[in-house]
């Protein structure tokens, strides 16, 4: 399996973990990724380097990409695709507003 195919499988597992959820604990992402037999164990180790906690899909993707970069594997392996950010039309998601 090529590195891109492995990353695609990894990405699919992350997508599955977040289906219907805005935030997910890293251990849930780990469990979902481990169910994908085509994702090698060394890729699961990336999740071991992500601190415990709840993450949005963008946050966990960035954290995994940071691990890949720290290991210097971004050129040989590549990086996960960051999800597009959805912005509220009315600006109600602006946390810089007082009372937000």
C-alpha positions as CSV (number, residue, x, y, z in Angstrom):
1,X,0.0,0.0,0.0
2,X,1.4,3.4,-0.9
3,X,2.0,6.1,1.7
4,X,-0.8,8.2,0.2
5,X,-3.2,5.3,0.3
6,X,-2.3,4.7,4.0
7,X,-2.9,8.4,4.7
8,X,-6.2,8.2,2.9
9,X,-7.2,5.3,5.1
10,X,-6.1,7.2,8.2
11,X,-8.1,10.2,7.1
12,X,-11.2,8.0,6.5
13,X,-10.9,6.6,10.0
14,X,-10.7,10.1,11.4
15,X,-13.8,11.1,9.4
16,X,-15.6,8.1,10.8
17,X,-14.7,9.0,14.4
18,X,-16.1,12.5,13.9
19,X,-19.3,11.5,12.1
20,X,-22.1,13.2,14.0
21,X,-19.7,14.7,16.6
22,X,-18.0,18.1,16.9
23,X,-15.4,17.0,19.4
24,X,-14.0,13.6,20.1
25,X,-11.5,12.2,22.7
26,X,-8.2,11.2,21.1
27,X,-8.7,7.7,22.5
28,X,-11.9,7.4,20.4
29,X,-10.0,8.4,17.3
30,X,-7.3,5.8,18.2
31,X,-10.0,3.1,18.6
32,X,-11.5,4.0,15.2
33,X,-8.2,4.1,13.4
34,X,-7.2,0.7,15.0
35,X,-10.2,-0.9,13.4
36,X,-8.8,-0.1,9.9
37,X,-6.6,-3.1,9.2
38,X,-4.8,-1.3,6.4
39,X,-3.4,1.4,8.7
40,X,-0.1,0.1,10.0
41,X,0.7,0.1,13.7
42,X,3.5,2.7,13.3
43,X,0.8,5.2,12.2
44,X,-1.2,4.4,15.3
45,X,1.9,5.5,17.2
46,X,1.3,9.1,15.9
47,X,-1.8,9.2,18.0
48,X,0.2,8.1,21.0
49,X,2.1,11.4,20.7
50,X,-1.0,13.5,20.7
51,X,-1.9,14.7,24.2
52,X,-5.1,13.3,25.8
53,X,-8.2,15.4,25.5
54,X,-11.1,16.2,23.2
55,X,-10.4,17.5,19.8
56,X,-12.3,19.0,16.8
57,X,-11.5,17.3,13.5
58,X,-9.3,20.2,12.5
59,X,-7.4,20.1,15.8
60,X,-6.7,16.4,15.7
61,X,-5.6,16.6,12.0
62,X,-3.3,19.4,12.8
63,X,-1.9,17.6,15.9
64,X,-1.2,14.5,13.8
65,X,0.4,16.6,11.1
66,X,2.6,18.2,13.8
67,X,3.8,14.7,14.8
68,X,4.6,13.8,11.2
69,X,6.6,17.1,10.8
70,X,8.4,16.5,14.2
71,X,9.5,13.1,12.9
72,X,10.6,14.7,9.6
73,X,8.3,12.4,7.6
74,X,6.3,15.0,5.8
75,X,8.2,14.7,2.5
76,X,8.2,10.9,2.4
77,X,4.7,10.3,3.9
78,X,2.8,13.5,3.3
79,X,0.3,15.2,5.5
80,X,-3.4,14.7,6.3
81,X,-5.8,17.1,4.6
82,X,-7.1,19.8,7.0
83,X,-10.9,20.0,6.9
84,X,-12.4,23.2,5.6
85,X,-13.6,25.5,8.3
86,X,-17.2,26.4,8.3
87,X,-17.8,30.0,9.3
88,X,-21.2,31.2,10.6
89,X,-23.0,33.4,8.1
90,X,-24.2,35.9,10.8
91,X,-20.8,36.0,12.6
92,X,-22.4,34.5,15.7
93,X,-19.3,32.3,16.1
94,X,-17.1,35.3,16.8
95,X,-15.7,34.5,20.3
96,X,-14.0,38.0,20.5
97,X,-17.5,39.5,21.1
98,X,-18.2,40.4,24.7
99,X,-20.4,37.8,26.2
100,X,-19.5,35.2,23.6
